[in-house]
Amino acid sequence: MALLDAYTRISDAPARARLGVLATMPSVTVLPLDASEASDTATIATIVKGDLGRAHAVWAALDHSAYYLTAEPHLTPSVVPADQVHFIPADDI
């Protein structure tokens, strides 16, 4: 869901290509979003004002103790530990 959200926010072809590369890196896992994950993600959606991509990313960071990569760290909910949040400048996306 977070990857889908990123694709919808970026119209620049090189940036979309970088997202595609990111999704294939050995250290990256594209997570499924089945009924169980969707239910868990929905509980987080309220704290991110209905942003489903962000909700899925927050859920994944919490559930998998994963890094939370963002160009908008000010929108990261406080439930994500600060040491898991990594800022990526928007001009680097």
Contacts in CASP RR format, 6 or more apart in sequence:
PFRMAT RR
TARGET T0000
AUTHOR 0000-0000-0000
METHOD contacts of the structure
MODEL  1
MALLDAYTRISDAPARARLGVLATMPSVTVLPLDASEASDTATIATIVKG
DLGRAHAVWAALDHSAYYLTAEPHLTPSVVPADQVHFIPADDI
1 33 0 8 1.000
1 41 0 8 1.000
1 52 0 8 1.000
1 53 0 8 1.000
1 55 0 8 1.000
1 56 0 8 1.000
1 57 0 8 1.000
2 53 0 8 1.000
2 54 0 8 1.000
2 56 0 8 1.000
2 57 0 8 1.000
2 60 0 8 1.000
3 19 0 8 1.000
3 23 0 8 1.000
3 30 0 8 1.000
4 53 0 8 1.000
5 51 0 8 1.000
5 52 0 8 1.000
5 53 0 8 1.000
5 54 0 8 1.000
5 56 0 8 1.000
6 19 0 8 1.000
7 16 0 8 1.000
7 19 0 8 1.000
10 16 0 8 1.000
10 19 0 8 1.000
10 93 0 8 1.000
15 93 0 8 1.000
18 93 0 8 1.000
22 28 0 8 1.000
23 30 0 8 1.000
31 37 0 8 1.000
31 56 0 8 1.000
31 60 0 8 1.000
31 64 0 8 1.000
33 41 0 8 1.000
33 56 0 8 1.000
37 56 0 8 1.000
37 59 0 8 1.000
40 59 0 8 1.000
40 63 0 8 1.000
41 52 0 8 1.000
41 55 0 8 1.000
41 56 0 8 1.000
41 59 0 8 1.000
42 55 0 8 1.000
44 55 0 8 1.000
44 58 0 8 1.000
44 59 0 8 1.000
44 62 0 8 1.000
44 77 0 8 1.000
44 79 0 8 1.000
45 51 0 8 1.000
45 52 0 8 1.000
45 55 0 8 1.000
47 58 0 8 1.000
47 77 0 8 1.000
47 79 0 8 1.000
48 54 0 8 1.000
48 55 0 8 1.000
48 58 0 8 1.000
48 75 0 8 1.000
48 77 0 8 1.000
54 75 0 8 1.000
57 68 0 8 1.000
57 70 0 8 1.000
58 68 0 8 1.000
58 76 0 8 1.000
58 77 0 8 1.000
58 79 0 8 1.000
58 80 0 8 1.000
60 66 0 8 1.000
61 67 0 8 1.000
61 68 0 8 1.000
61 80 0 8 1.000
61 84 0 8 1.000
62 79 0 8 1.000
62 80 0 8 1.000
65 84 0 8 1.000
66 84 0 8 1.000
67 84 0 8 1.000
67 85 0 8 1.000
67 86 0 8 1.000
68 76 0 8 1.000
68 80 0 8 1.000
68 84 0 8 1.000
68 85 0 8 1.000
68 86 0 8 1.000
69 86 0 8 1.000
69 88 0 8 1.000
70 76 0 8 1.000
70 85 0 8 1.000
70 86 0 8 1.000
70 87 0 8 1.000
70 88 0 8 1.000
71 87 0 8 1.000
71 88 0 8 1.000
71 89 0 8 1.000
71 90 0 8 1.000
71 93 0 8 1.000
73 85 0 8 1.000
73 87 0 8 1.000
76 85 0 8 1.000
END
